[in-house]
Amino acid sequence: MIKAKIHSIQNHDNINWVEFFAQKHKLYMLALELDEKASIDQEVVLAFKSSECLLSKINLANTFLNTLHAKIIDIFQGQIITVIRLESEICTFETQISTFEFLEQVYQKNDFVFAYIHPSALFIKEYVC
């Protein structure tokens, strides 16, 4: 989970584009529905499904993907799915990838990777009072 503050909200035809600041990181969320509590400077806790995160050893430099540079701190290799635990400046999180991809990419504990989260995968888990 990521603690962040809402920086801006754009709405058109009930589609919302929300920009957040989490420390020095900018994050984006694309949402069809937005709670009425959502407002500028509102503190929130953001989350995403572990299966909605793409890993890469190289920076794809796509400014509209949420990008976290993170260190692999643990690996749980299964026969079909591998869970990788990562730690970035703003959060600790897990991602699930196929074991085939894991073996192909040769990810190892203590490697630094780029984790990409599509704006439609990010959601507000909690509004902080």
N, C-alpha and C positions, 0 to 999 in steps of 0.2 A: 504494500500500500504506500501511496505517495501523498505526503502533506503538501498542499498547494493553496494558492490564492487566485480567485478569478480576476483576470485582468480586463477582459473584454468579452462581450456577448454580441453576436450578430445573428439576426433572425430574419428569415424570408420564407414565406409559405410553410410555416411551422417546422422549418429545418433550422437547427441551431449550430453555429460555429463558435466554440468557446475557447478562449486562450487563457492559459494558466501560467503562473510563475511558481516554480518550486525551487527555492534558493536561487541560483543563477540560471536555471534551465527554463526554457519555454516549452510548454506542452499544449497540444491541441486536441479538442474533442469535437466530433461530429455527432449530433444527437437529434433524433426525431422528437423526443419529448424532453422537456426541461422543467424541473420542479420550480414552483413559484418562489422558493427560497433562494434560488440562484440569482445573485446580484454581484455587481462589481465590488471587489475587495472582500467578498465572502470567503472565509477559509473553509476548505473542504479536504476530504480524504478521497483520493482517486484510486481506482483499481482496474484490473484487466484480467481476462482469463489466461492461464498459463499456456494454453494452446494457441493463443493469438499473438505470440511474440516470435519474430524472426531473428535468427542470429547470423552474424557475418564477422569474419576476421578482418574485413576491410570496411572502411567508411563509405557508405553509398552516397553520401552528401545530398540526400533528398530532404529539403527543408520542411516538407509537409508530413513527413513521418516523424513520430516521436522517437528520438534517438537517445539511448542511454549507453554510455561507455562503462562497461562493467567487468569485474573480475569473476571468473568461475571459482566458486568457493567449495562446491561439492557436486558430485555426479552420482546419480542412481541409475545404473544401466540395467534395463530390462531386455527381454527377448525382442519386443516390438517397439516399446516406447522407452525413451530415456528422459529422465528429469534432471535438469541442470539448475542448480541454485547459483544465483549471481548476486553480487553486491556492487552497487553504484554509489555515487556521492549522495543520492537522495533516497535510496531505499534498497532493501534486500528483497529479491523476488525469485520465482521459479519459472522456468519455461519447459514445455514438453516438446520433444522432437522425436522423429522416428529413430530407432536405433541404427537403421541403415544410414541415415544422414549423419548421425553422431560418429559412426565409424568412418564414413567417407570424409568428413571434415577434420577428423583427428583432434577433437576438442580435448583439452586436458585441464586438470585442476591447476589453478593459478594463471591460466591464460587470460588475456584481456580481449574482449570481443565487443562488438557493437550490437545492441539489442534494439530492434525496431518494433514499434507498436503503432498500428494504423489508428488514426483518429477515431474511427468508428468502433474500435475495440475498447477504448478508454471510457470509463463511466464514473460518475460520482457515487461513491459508496456511502459517504456520510457528510453531513454539513456540521461544521464545528461551531459551537456557540461562542 
